[in-house]
């Protein structure tokens, strides 16, 4: 079995993508997929959207007349969105790590049980 053969790699630690690939066709496939999806979403939302919104707020804030209501609201909205996406990055980064670690430990325990021969053999 692939998981039993990869037990040493699991004990040393693997990336969430490798963990997801190893967890396919096991009872832990949904947990592995969840950890990987959280990590990808954290990077996309936090770095991509959050950084873009903060740069947009910076540009709008300095390039427009802030005495008008429209540009001021746009700046505040972009800055708030950027900060929320950055907070989402930290939250998902934390939860994906915990999910990956619990999945990795469960797969190690499961692989050690699968690798043992049956009593009647």
Phi, psi and omega in degrees: 000141185298320182293318179295322178290334182261017184299321180296318177297321179295320180292327179283339182102133180231163177290165180294329177292316177295322177298318177298316180297320179289331184277352178299140181063029172233170176294352184255017183297319181291325177291318177296319178294322179296315179297317180293317180295322178295320180293317179295317179295321179299315181292318181292309183288315184289306183279316184287294184287318181296314179294319178298318179293320179293319176295322177298318178295321178298315181293313180296323181296325182263339185267351183238167177278111184281358176283344177272148186290319184300306179296327179294317178295320178298319180295314180295319180295314179296318180294318179295319178296317178298318179292323178293320178292325176293319176296321177297322177301311181295320180296310181292328177296320178293311184290326179292323177296318179292319179294318179296318180294316179293323177293318179299315179295319179295321179291326176296313178298316181295320181292327178291328176286324181288332184281345181280140179290157177291151184297330185273006182261000000 
